[in-house]
Amino acid sequence: MLGPGLSTDFDEKGFSVVRGLLSEDDIKLMESDLARRIDELADYLKVVFSDPTASLDTKMLELERNSPGASLIFTHSNIIGPGLFSIWSSEKMLNVVQSVLGKDVDGHPFFAVRPKPPEVDLFVVPWHQDSSYLADGAQTAPQVTCWMPLMDAKIENGCMEVAVGEHFGGEKRHVAQEYEELGNTSWYLEIDPDLVSAFKTEICEVQRGDVIVFTHLTPHRSLPNLSRNCRWSIDMRYIQAGHFSGASQPSIPFRRADTDQDEFVASSKREFLRGQDARDRNLWRHKIERSVWRDRWN
Ligand SMILES: O=C(O)CCC(=O)C(=O)O
């Protein structure tokens, strides 16, 4: 059964663009978390914004100019505040993903906010399947990613490109690409380029409010940002309840199939938010860990 907005060829293609799913209020709710966090990052980097009321986009460009790598630190140190959480766990999002995963859906702990400024090549994410970043065994767990831009995402500012129908073939061979990031060694996982050349692909230009939904086995990449602005996006994930997520953090119960579980779900959500609220907001991460996929790709 397909849910609101998912096209009938989702199963066949492995992805679907849901147009206008998020309202302006929904997006503003998420942006309020990010606005707080970007001001905290400015304090940490000792940058005083020339216009404290400027947009997220303008502020991130100013941070990058003054402190190159600021956008990467932001991404590695995101905190899921009440605005982001309310959309992630919303009926609206769950209604869409339940058509793929069923009514018993949990939040998968891999969640990213990506400010992608023009001059930061490290945000050009190579072809991969999201499953590749998980521990072995999570490939068989039904999962989806929902990718949403905070502004219109086009070829020029680095939108997503997705491979059509390639989710059927299971997990592909990935190679770990090592690179230098903020003085640390970091990695991207990339599908073997020999396999990519056979893909039929679609470039997904989408607008603020649209959401791209794809499976954890759907190959995708993001294009370089050749514009003068910072492209912000959020990617949140869901997993069919009860499956091994392949992440080191637990999944967050959003499940709705059994009303007997309502109290458990409500208290788990409260506990998750309390955990995020208790995080040290002055702790900024400068590197990513190889952790869960360490032994899988060399
Ligand atoms: O936002 C991007 O540039 C890349 C996102 C991505 O690859 C993902 O969500 O898995």
The ligand as a Tripos MOL2 file, in Angstrom:
@<TRIPOS>MOLECULE
LIG
   10     9     1     0     0
SMALL
NO_CHARGES

@<TRIPOS>ATOM
      1 O1         22.8250   16.0580    1.4620 O.co2     1 LIG1
      2 C1         23.7690   15.5930    0.8130 C.2       1 LIG1
      3 O2         24.5270   16.3090    0.1730 O.co2     1 LIG1
      4 C2         24.0120   14.1120    0.7940 C.3       1 LIG1
      5 C3         23.0230   13.3550    1.5880 C.3       1 LIG1
      6 C4         23.2180   11.8860    1.5620 C.2       1 LIG1
      7 O3         24.0250   11.3500    0.8700 O.2       1 LIG1
      8 C5         22.3880   11.0630    2.4430 C.2       1 LIG1
      9 O4         21.4350   11.5720    3.0340 O.co2     1 LIG1
     10 O5         22.6750    9.8530    2.5510 O.co2     1 LIG1
@<TRIPOS>BOND
     1     1     2 2
     2     2     3 1
     3     2     4 1
     4     4     5 1
     5     5     6 1
     6     6     7 2
     7     6     8 1
     8     8     9 2
     9     8    10 1
@<TRIPOS>SUBSTRUCTURE
     1 LIG1         1 GROUP 0 **** ****
